[in-house]
Amino acid sequence: MTQPHVVASHVLWRHNAGLQLARMPWIPWTPRDDYLAPLNTGVRGQEDTVDHGGMVEQVLDTPSCEVIASNLGANVVSVSDWLAHEAHPRRGPKLEWTLAGDFASYDVAKDYVAPASVTLSRKTWCTVCHGPGRHYMQTRYLDCKCRSECEKRLKIMHCLHDGRSVVYKHGQYGDCIPPHPGAMTRCIRNHADRLFAEGITPSRAQHRLKNVVPANEMPPLKQFQNRACYFRLSTLSEHSKPAEMAKLLMASRFDPRMGNSEFFSFGFSVSDGAPDIGYGGATGVFKVGVTTKTLLRTMERDPSTFVFHWDATYKINSMAYPLLICGITDPGGTFHPVGFFLIGKESTDEYEWAMNALMSAYEEVVRSRLQLDYVMADAALAPIAATKKIPELNVKKLLMCFYHCVACVYKRLGAVQPRVIALVLRHLYRMHYSRSKAECDLYWHEAQEAWGGCEVLVSKNFTRYFEDQWLGGDCCNWQVYHTPPGFPTTNNPCELFNKHFKGIYTQRTIHGLCATFVLLGDVAVEYSTSKKLPFELTALPGVKLRRRF
């Protein structure tokens, strides 16, 4: 309802939406309307009219109020009558706050008022400090929780510019009950969180804080363990929630406008605004890749100048998903990672998907097809079969890691006498270091004669096993003449990177799937910037050999 008011020398009309004035209809105000003409009678000087969005205000001199009253009659209400109206809102009683302390940070101030809970929080212009320019402060109102009958109220004004906090109190009659001894304060919690972010265990974090926290204030180990669990879940993403993983994948999805050293995820499609990936079971196998443009451009060169490695490592995440690491080795023996894949299981389909995803990402970034002349793998059949299913790679040779060849031979022999092992290894190494196919055949005939005269090897049918497994089929390229000069004949560069990854980045602890994904992104960025090594085009002696001479 529209209610006119006379406040001092101001006449106001208020129009509520959809309601008409009881005695005078409301008319939208414009400078040319003359519905205020009655008010202008007897007004000395020039009036000021202001439009307040539905509220018209006209400022009059004091003598004009009598004229207005005579013209409008009962529509004019005096100030005293209006303030005395029953429906007029009244403010609550004003609390008297007493300064309790001034602190350098909010954490210290919160520890000072503990135990208390926040009941109201609001952000206003700062009145705590006189810093440069206008900035905000956060005001929090708290109720004391020392006991149920405590009526003390607290107010913390926290400057968001320099962190200074001022504490006020109201209604304290007597001393409050002190907090429980050994409670984890905010200061102790912040120290512990910094240690947890570095991978420190709860027991080690408690031990390190002994020099900072007095013995009578040190929380028990159980509180450190609970805080570590909460911090890992909330801050470090140490979980495997599909919803959070979907958010991470969508936030890091490949975009051509990304920087060269910015990591991105690939290998999945998007449907209805969500990544189309499996999470195990009926949804399919989880598969996702992580890399950067800089890592992919490492392979933008003659394919005969590098050897491609891919190998899976385990015990990385809580879901027990293998981590497939792909990289290349230059003639100098340096390993350059080019991509990381989290796959739900190891099979030919997963390896084939990883290679196709890597080819698609490479073509999207470099604008050319990926070509590989040499691909080295271990004795597993999945990577070999996957490579053979992709003829677009134009792979010339599938190299076999010599270390895995020797390991499989040891496994086949089992528990035999040392002289038998020495007999097998003598001829095995001669065939490995042969310089041509003809020389290797010569050494093979000598090995057949020597192994045929050993009863232990004859009983194990070792000669036929070696011929079928290591001289025929897909695992026969373990001799040095198959590998280009200067390149390693084993998968050791990739294995050493796996060891470095577990020892430095994961610290040999199991992480959640989301945290593992974030960690892979950080590793990809680090090897695209600070740890990026130049690509050597000539063979160089190893670090140990250079150290010796």
Residue pairs with C-beta under 8 A, 6 or more apart in sequence:
1 16
1 19
1 21
1 22
2 13
2 14
2 15
2 16
2 19
2 20
2 21
2 22
2 26
3 14
3 77
4 11
4 12
4 13
4 14
4 72
4 75
4 76
4 77
5 11
5 12
5 14
5 77
5 82
6 65
6 68
6 69
6 76
6 77
6 78
6 79
7 79
7 82
8 79
9 59
9 60
9 61
9 62
9 64
9 65
10 57
10 58
10 59
10 60
11 39
11 57
11 58
11 60
11 65
11 68
11 76
12 55
12 56
12 57
13 21
13 26
13 55
13 56
14 54
14 55
15 21
15 26
15 54
15 55
20 26
23 74
23 75
24 72
24 75
27 33
27 35
29 49
29 51
29 56
31 49
36 49
36 58
38 68
38 71
38 72
39 47
39 58
39 60
39 64
39 67
39 68
39 71
40 47
41 67
41 71
42 63
42 64
42 67
43 60
43 61
43 64
43 67
44 61
44 63
44 64
45 61
47 58
47 59
47 60
48 58
48 59
49 56
49 57
49 58
49 59
50 56
50 57
50 58
50 59
51 57
60 68
68 76
69 76
82 88
95 153
95 170
96 170
97 155
97 168
97 169
97 170
98 168
98 169
98 170
99 166
99 167
99 168
100 112
100 113
100 154
100 167
100 168
100 169
101 109
101 112
101 166
101 167
102 164
102 165
102 166
102 167
103 109
103 112
103 164
103 165
103 166
103 167
104 163
104 164
104 165
105 163
105 164
105 165
106 156
106 158
106 163
106 165
107 186
107 187
107 190
108 165
108 186
108 187
109 156
109 158
109 165
109 166
109 167
110 156
110 186
111 185
111 186
111 187
112 167
113 142
113 144
113 154
113 156
113 167
113 169
114 179
114 183
114 185
115 144
115 145
115 146
115 179
116 142
116 143
116 144
116 145
116 154
117 142
117 143
117 145
118 140
118 141
118 142
119 141
119 142
119 143
120 140
120 141
121 138
121 139
121 140
121 141
122 138
122 139
123 136
123 137
123 138
123 139
123 160
124 136
124 137
124 139
125 134
125 135
125 136
125 137
126 134
126 135
126 136
126 137
126 159
126 160
126 161
127 137
127 157
128 137
128 157
128 158
128 159
128 164
128 165
128 166
129 159
129 161
129 162
129 164
131 159
131 161
131 162
135 159
135 160
135 161
136 160
136 161
137 157
137 158
137 159
137 160
138 157
138 158
138 160
139 155
139 156
139 157
139 158
140 155
140 156
140 158
141 153
141 154
141 155
142 153
142 154
142 155
142 156
143 152
143 153
143 154
144 150
144 151
144 152
144 153
144 154
144 172
144 176
146 176
146 177
146 178
146 179
147 176
147 177
150 176
150 177
151 171
151 173
152 169
152 170
152 171
152 172
152 176
153 169
153 170
153 171
154 167
154 168
154 169
154 170
155 167
155 168
155 169
155 170
156 165
156 166
156 167
156 168
157 165
157 166
157 168
158 164
158 165
159 165
181 216
181 217
182 216
182 217
182 218
182 219
182 220
182 223
183 219
184 192
184 219
184 223
184 224
184 227
185 217
188 209
188 213
188 217
188 219
189 227
191 209
191 212
191 213
192 205
192 209
192 224
192 227
192 228
192 231
193 227
193 231
193 235
195 204
195 205
195 208
195 209
196 202
196 205
196 227
196 228
196 231
196 232
196 236
197 231
197 235
197 236
199 507
199 509
200 208
201 228
202 221
202 224
202 225
202 227
202 228
203 221
203 224
205 224
205 228
206 218
206 219
206 221
206 224
209 218
210 218
232 238
232 512
232 515
233 239
236 515
237 244
237 248
237 512
237 514
237 515
237 518
238 511
238 512
238 514
238 515
239 512
239 513
239 514
239 515
240 317
240 318
240 319
240 512
240 513
240 514
241 514
242 279
244 514
245 279
245 513
245 514
245 517
246 274
246 275
248 265
248 514
248 517
248 518
249 265
249 268
249 275
249 277
249 288
249 517
250 270
250 273
250 274
250 275
252 263
252 264
252 265
252 290
252 521
253 264
253 265
253 266
253 270
253 275
254 264
254 265
254 266
254 361
254 364
255 264
256 364
258 264
258 293
259 293
260 292
260 293
260 294
260 297
260 528
261 292
261 293
261 294
261 525
261 528
261 529
262 292
262 293
262 525
263 290
263 291
263 292
263 520
263 521
263 522
263 524
263 525
263 528
264 290
264 291
264 292
265 288
265 289
265 290
265 517
266 288
266 289
266 290
266 291
266 357
266 360
266 361
267 287
267 288
267 289
267 341
267 353
267 354
267 357
267 360
267 361
268 275
268 276
268 277
268 287
268 288
269 275
269 276
270 276
277 284
277 286
277 287
277 288
278 284
278 285
278 286
278 287
278 344
279 286
280 286
280 319
280 344
285 343
285 344
285 345
285 349
285 350
286 319
286 321
286 342
286 343
286 344
286 513
287 341
287 342
287 343
287 344
287 350
287 353
287 354
287 357
288 341
288 342
288 517
289 339
289 340
289 341
289 342
289 354
289 357
289 358
289 361
290 339
290 340
290 341
290 342
290 517
290 520
290 521
290 524
291 338
291 339
291 340
291 358
291 361
291 524
292 524
292 525
292 528
293 365
293 528
294 528
294 529
294 532
295 336
295 337
295 338
295 339
295 524
295 527
295 528
296 338
296 339
296 361
296 362
296 365
296 366
297 365
297 366
298 328
298 336
298 338
298 535
299 306
299 308
299 328
299 338
299 362
299 370
300 366
300 368
301 535
303 371
303 372
303 373
303 374
303 394
304 373
304 374
304 484
305 330
305 331
305 537
306 328
306 329
306 330
306 331
306 374
306 535
307 328
307 329
307 374
307 375
307 376
307 399
307 483
307 484
307 487
307 488
308 326
308 327
308 328
308 372
308 374
308 375
308 376
309 326
309 327
309 328
309 329
309 335
309 376
309 377
309 491
309 493
309 494
310 324
310 325
310 326
310 327
310 351
310 354
310 375
310 377
310 383
310 494
311 324
311 325
311 377
311 378
311 491
311 494
311 495
311 498
312 322
312 323
312 324
312 325
312 343
312 346
313 322
313 323
313 325
313 498
313 501
313 502
314 320
314 322
314 323
315 502
315 508
315 510
316 323
316 502
316 506
316 510
316 511
316 516
317 323
317 342
317 510
317 511
317 512
317 513
317 515
317 516
318 510
318 511
318 512
318 513
319 513
321 342
321 343
321 344
321 345
321 513
322 342
322 343
322 345
322 346
323 340
323 341
323 342
323 516
323 520
324 340
324 341
324 342
324 343
324 350
324 351
324 354
325 337
325 340
325 341
325 494
325 497
325 498
325 501
326 337
326 338
326 339
326 340
326 341
326 354
326 358
327 335
327 336
327 337
327 338
327 339
327 493
327 494
327 497
328 335
328 336
328 338
329 335
329 336
329 487
329 488
329 493
330 336
330 535
330 536
330 537
331 484
331 485
331 486
331 487
331 536
331 537
331 538
331 539
331 540
332 486
332 536
332 537
332 538
332 539
332 540
333 486
333 487
333 488
333 493
333 536
333 539
333 540
333 542
334 493
334 533
334 535
334 536
335 493
335 494
335 496
335 497
336 527
336 533
336 535
337 497
337 523
337 524
337 527
338 358
339 358
339 361
340 520
340 523
340 524
341 354
341 357
342 513
342 516
342 517
342 520
343 350
343 353
343 354
344 350
346 380
346 382
347 382
348 381
348 382
348 385
348 386
348 389
349 386
350 382
351 382
351 383
351 385
351 386
351 387
352 386
352 389
352 390
354 386
355 386
355 387
355 390
355 393
356 390
358 370
359 369
359 370
359 390
359 392
359 393
362 368
362 369
362 370
363 369
363 370
369 392
370 393
371 393
371 394
372 393
372 394
372 395
373 394
373 395
373 396
373 397
374 395
374 396
374 397
374 399
374 483
374 484
374 487
375 387
375 393
375 395
375 397
375 398
375 399
376 398
376 399
376 400
376 401
376 491
377 383
377 384
377 387
377 398
377 399
377 400
377 401
377 491
378 401
378 404
378 491
379 400
379 401
379 404
379 405
379 407
379 408
379 475
381 474
384 398
384 474
384 475
385 474
387 393
387 395
387 398
388 398
388 474
397 477
397 482
398 474
398 477
399 477
399 478
399 482
399 483
399 489
400 475
400 476
400 477
400 478
401 478
401 489
401 490
401 491
402 432
402 478
402 489
402 490
403 490
403 491
403 492
404 491
405 428
405 470
405 475
405 478
406 425
406 428
408 469
409 424
409 428
409 466
409 470
410 421
412 460
412 462
412 465
413 420
413 421
413 424
413 460
413 462
414 460
416 456
417 456
420 454
420 456
420 457
423 450
423 451
423 454
423 457
424 451
424 457
424 462
427 443
427 446
427 447
427 450
427 451
428 447
430 443
430 446
430 447
431 440
431 443
431 444
431 447
431 479
432 478
432 479
432 480
432 489
433 479
433 480
434 440
434 442
434 443
434 479
434 480
434 481
435 480
435 481
436 481
437 481
440 479
440 481
444 471
447 463
448 463
451 457
451 458
451 462
451 463
451 466
452 458
452 463
457 463
469 475
470 476
470 478
478 489
480 489
483 489
485 539
486 538
486 539
501 523
502 508
505 519
505 522
505 523
506 519
511 519
